[in-house]
């Protein structure tokens, strides 16, 4: 007699974690919102390879979100920052600055360029690969450059003052042609 195939209800069931679950042992955080602009988060961040409970207060502006965002989504975003070792190292180096939020998942270089170019995604993308190493080297120099470049880009956007912006972009070796700022051309 030939063996009978197993019925579906007799097959072993393999338990799998949910798709996209990258918590790696991080307990879920808890988030409260005051209904206007301030969040209070209690959750866990990686410190020396272990999760440590921390509490933070931050605003919608610091997270770059609208007050109407779903709490579960916001909490998941902050949890993600807490378990990202690379991001935690950047947060230790940069902390809270006018251009850098320790609660956002995007890396410091992205946040700096986004601040400078006022959410112009094309310009951020064009410059990112040129400035990533710069932001990784010296936090104080990156902070000074970001603030100076913000002022220079503002002067360029409002008054067409090109020289300070061109000098600062050349400092980090951003090809001016990427931004349409060739010295031979007028914008």
N, C-alpha and C positions, 0 to 999 in steps of 0.2 A: 504494500500500500504506500503510495507517494505521500510525502508530507503535505499537509494543507497549509496554504498561505495564512499568515496571521490576520485576524480581523483588525480593522482600524482601532477599535476600542481596546485592543490588547497590546498595541505597539507601545514601547516605552516613550514617554514624553520627555523631551529635553527642555529644561528651563533655560531661557535665554534672557539676558538683561534687555531692557527696552532699547530700541534703536536710538543711537545718538546719546546714550547715557555715558558720560565721561566723568562722572563725579569722583571716581577713584577714591572712595572712602570718605569724601567730604560730606558731612551732615548738611542737610538743607538749611538755608538761612530763613530768617523771619523778617518781614518788612511791614512797616506801618507808614501811612501817609496822612498828613494833617488836613488834606483836602484843598490846600492852597498851593504850597510849593516845597514843603520840607518832608523828606523821608527819614525814617529812623530804621536802621538795619542792624540786626544782630545775626551774625553768621560766623563762618570759619574761613580763615586764610592760611595759606601755607607759610610756615616759618621754619626754616631748617629741616624741611622734609616732613613736618608734622602740622596737622591742623590745629590752630589756636583760635579760640572764640574771641571775637572783637565786636564792638558796637560802634557805629558811625552815624552821623547825621549829615545829610547833604541835600542840595536843592535840585530842582528839575534842570536848572541851567548847568550845574556841575556834571550832571549825567547826560546833558544834551537831549532831553526828552520833553514831551508835552505832559502836563499834569493829568491828562486823561488816559495815559498808558495803563494797561492792565498790570496790577500789582504782581501777579505771578511771573509775568514776563520781565518786569524790572528786577525782581528778586533773583530770577535765573541769571540775568545779565551780571549782577553784582556777585553772585555766587561764582560765576565763570571767572571773573577777575580774581577772586580769592584763591582759585585752584591753579591759576596760570603762573608757574614759577618764573618765567621770563618777565611777565608783567609785574609780579611782586618785586623783582629786583629793580625794575625801572621806578616803581613807586617809592622804593627806599631812596633811590638816587634823586628823584625829582620832587616827590611830595606834591603838595598843592601849590599851584602857581596860576597866574592869570590865564595861561594857555594850557595847563596840564591838570586834568582831573584824575585823582587816584581811583575813581569809581568807574571810569569808562574802560571797556575792554580794548579799545584801540591803542596801539603803541604810542610812545611819546613822540616819535618823529611824525606820525600821522596827525596827532593832536596839534603839534607845533605848526605844521604846514597848514592845517585847517584853520587855525587861528590867524595866521598871517594872511592867507588868501581868502578869508571869509567864506568858507564852505564851497569854494570853487574846486569841485572834484577833479576836473581836468588838470588844473595846475598842481594840485596836491599829488595826483598820480604821476605827473611828468617829473616832479622833483624828488619823489620819495626815495628812489634807489640811490640818488646822489647824496642825500643827507642822513640816511640811516646810520652809517658808521660814525658820523659826526655826533649824533645824539647819543650813541653808545659810549663814546670816549669820555667826555667831560661835561657833566651836568651844568656846571656854572657857565661854561663857555656857550653851551647850547641855549641856555636861558637868556644870556645876554644877546646872542645872535637872533633868537626868536623875537625878542622885544624890539630890537633895532630894526629887524626886517619888517615887522608889523608896521612900525612907524614909517619906514621907507616905502612900503607898498601903499600905505594910506596916502602918503604925499604924492606918489606916482598916480594913484587912482583919482585923486581929487585935483591935483595941480600939474600933472605930467612931469614931475621932478624925477628924472631917470637915474641920475648918477649915484645917489646913495643905494638904491635898489640894485643897480648893476654891480656895484662894488661888493655888496653883501652876498649876492648870488655867486659872484666869481670866487669869493672866499671859500665857499663849500663846493666849488667846481661844478655848479649847475650850468649846463650849456644854455646860453641866453636864447638861442634859436628855438629851444623847446617851448619857451614861453612867448615866442614872437617878439623878443626884446633885443634882437641883434643890434649892435651898436651902429651898424651901417643903415639900419631901417628906422623909420619913425613909426610909432604905433598910433 
